[in-house]
Amino acid sequence: MEPGFPCPLTAGDFPPRGGADPLPPARDATDFYRLEVVKEGPRVAFSINGLLLFEWRDSSAKVLGGGRIGFRQMAPLRAAYRNLVVAKL
């Protein structure tokens, strides 16, 4: 697996790099997107509007079972969030 960026879910393992951006430029967006991040045991999956963009499995012996979430936006990204739900699976 090609190293990407350090994953805060593990003690130093690396998830794969992201692929091509499936979203159009912000000026062409007509509605909000449904983002879904699922963390279930060692599995993490990220989808936009039901399209699975990546799925990753933590291979470390110390998988985190809880903690905090955060959003990271890189400039010049402009984003607005609504209807945030955090639920136990």
N, C-alpha and C positions, 0 to 999 in steps of 0.2 A: 504494500500500500504506500503510495507516495505521500510523504508528510505534507500537511497543510498548515494549520495553526494550532497552538496548544489548546486543548479542550478543557474548560474549567470543570467538567464532570469527572475528570480522572486525575490520577497522580502523574500526568505527563504523557499519556498516550496521544496520538494525533489522528483526527478524523480526516477524511479525504477533502481535497479542495472543492470549492463550489464549481458548478458548471456554468453554462451560458445563462444569462438573466432571462427568465421566461416572460418578464413584464415589459410592456411598452414604455416609452419615455413618459415621465409624469405629465407632460403637456397633453398627451393623448389618452390619459386615464379618464374614464367616464364614471367610475363608481369605486367603492372601497373593495379591497380584496380580502378574502377569508384566509388568514394565516393559521396554520395548525402545527403545533410542536407537540409531539408525543414522546414522553420519557417513561419507558416501562422497563424496570430492571436495568439491564445493560444496554437496552435498545433506545436509540433516539431517532425520530423521523421528523422531517420538515416538509410540509405541503403548502401550496398556494392554490386556492380554489379547487381543492381535491386532487391536484397534480402533485404526486410525490417527487420532490426535487432531490432529496437524498435521504438515505437511511444508513445509520452507523451503529455498530455494536462495540461497546466498551470491552476490551480484552484484559483490563487490569483486574487484579484480585480485590481491589477496594472500590467497588461501584458505590457512588453516593446515592443515598435513598431520599434525600430531601435538601432543602436549602432555599435560595433566593432565585428570582428570575430578573432579567434585565434586557433592555433593548439597546442595541448599538447602531447608531446611524453614522455613516461616513459622509463627509462633506462632498458634494453639494446636495446630498439627499434631503428632501423635504417630505415629511410624513405626518399624518394625523392618525390617531388610533381611536377606536370606539368599541364598545361592548366587549371589553376584556373579561375573559372568564378563565379562571384557574380551577380545575376540577380534578379530583382524585379518580383514577381509573378503577 
